[in-house]
Amino acid sequence: MAKINTHYQKLQAGYLFPEIGKRVRAYAAAHPATRIIRLGIGDVVLPLPAPIVDAIKTAADEMARKETFRGYGPEQGYEFLLDAIAANYRSQGAQVSPDEIFVSDGAKCDTANMQEIFSLDSVVAVTDPVYPVYVDTNVMAGRTGPADSDGRYQRLVYLPTTAANDFDPPLPDGRADLVYLCSPNNPTGAVMSRASLARWVAWAKQHEAIILFDAAYEAFVREPGLPRSIFEIPGAREVALEFRSFSKTAGFTGTRCAFTVIPKELKARDDSGAWVALHGLWNRRHTTKFNGVSYPIQRAAAAVFSPEGAAGAHANIDYTMENARLIREGLARAGYRVFGGVNAPYIWMQVPASMTSWQYFDRLLAEANVVGTPGSGFGSCGEGYFRLSAFGFRENVEEAVERIRTKLPA
Ligand SMILES: *Cc1c(COP(=O)(O)O)cnc(C)c1O
């Protein structure tokens, strides 16, 4: 008799984006003449820069000739891409060697799969609010108990990040073995300072814990002096691994390419108490379950680091961050308390005290015809907040801000 993995039955329904979609469709059906502006989902809208598309085309032509055709490549990624990534880290003040990099088809998969190489009895800590992938994949694996009425899972450690602590994740009170940190943060738009990351690295070292650092938005860091990689912090190579992605930084959400860095020094204990390097475990996992990103897409990813490709990618980020500024300043003028949007493409706003995040969602949809994301969808500490994404076309962003200012000021 086949039986299911019953841990899946603990999962709270994949509620957030389907529920948003349902409410928007219902409103649109009832108001067919209304033009709804969507600043909800975090997806890029600008086309890929031409030098990056040219790299795909050139590589596709290589695949058409027997002299240059390629079959399976190295599961970890082609050397030309690993070298380009390592050079980029050096330019950011972090030491990463090419053979510590594992190229993949997404940071979502990597953040989801990394938990496999850790013991099932690991205690996992996440921030609240949080990118839901970290939580759900540990629920699926069986590292948590059931969820309570707030949607919080037993055995998970939640670290509240709110305006009260400047969205800076507090260290856990008790035991935690694995900690997911995301900076710049989705959804709050906050960036962890060098001092904050150094505090986490010291904590992890003291407790023999591992930091799983999601740097998917590193390219959006604008203010000088803020870290883009946890490996800029002395000692981090012994306690942290890092996820990065070309999705938001270079518009690859539909193209698919990302990578994870596992330093050779990074170790955890086995059942006998001996130290084991995580690099070897992840290499075994990656080469067993994954057969590499397609050659043309790895060429496209490498082109992101060429002078022309980088200029194109940076121009797109500049465009998005100008949107972020317009949203941030426009909402502030409308009386809202706003966070983020300076070093991240997300604006995290406080909803008026009389409303829940979902009530605000409904009012914003009905009165301004603008779609955002209720903060409570990212965790119970997200209640009272609302996320607007700066990924969008300028004219839509400008109109959305104007509508909020005139139709639904704070
Ligand atoms: C978008 C995003 C990613 C990137 O996911 P991909 O699978 O590489 O597209 C990773 N982490 C966070 C927090 C994100 O928002």
The ligand as an SDF file (V2000), in Angstrom:
LIG
                    3D

 15 15  0  0  0  0  0  0  0  0999 V2000
   13.2140   35.7150   -6.2270 C   0  0  0  0  0  0  0  0  0  0  0  0
   13.9220   35.1490   -5.0520 C   0  0  0  0  0  0  0  0  0  0  0  0
   14.8910   34.1560   -5.2150 C   0  0  0  0  0  0  0  0  0  0  0  0
   15.3340   33.7320   -6.5980 C   0  0  0  0  0  0  0  0  0  0  0  0
   14.6820   32.6200   -7.0410 O   0  0  0  0  0  0  0  0  0  0  0  0
   15.0650   31.9600   -8.4360 P   0  0  0  0  0  0  0  0  0  0  0  0
   14.6130   30.5500   -8.2560 O   0  0  0  0  0  0  0  0  0  0  0  0
   16.5520   32.0510   -8.6130 O   0  0  0  0  0  0  0  0  0  0  0  0
   14.3030   32.6810   -9.5000 O   0  0  0  0  0  0  0  0  0  0  0  0
   15.5270   33.6560   -4.0920 C   0  0  0  0  0  0  0  0  0  0  0  0
   15.2380   34.1220   -2.8630 N   0  0  0  0  0  0  0  0  0  0  0  0
   14.3360   35.0900   -2.6790 C   0  0  0  0  0  0  0  0  0  0  0  0
   14.0990   35.6030   -1.3000 C   0  0  0  0  0  0  0  0  0  0  0  0
   13.6380   35.6240   -3.7560 C   0  0  0  0  0  0  0  0  0  0  0  0
   12.7340   36.5740   -3.5550 O   0  0  0  0  0  0  0  0  0  0  0  0
  1  2  1  0
  2  3  1  0
  2 14  2  0
  3  4  1  0
  3 10  2  0
  4  5  1  0
  5  6  1  0
  6  7  2  0
  6  8  1  0
  6  9  1  0
 10 11  1  0
 11 12  2  0
 12 13  1  0
 12 14  1  0
 14 15  1  0
M  END
$$$$
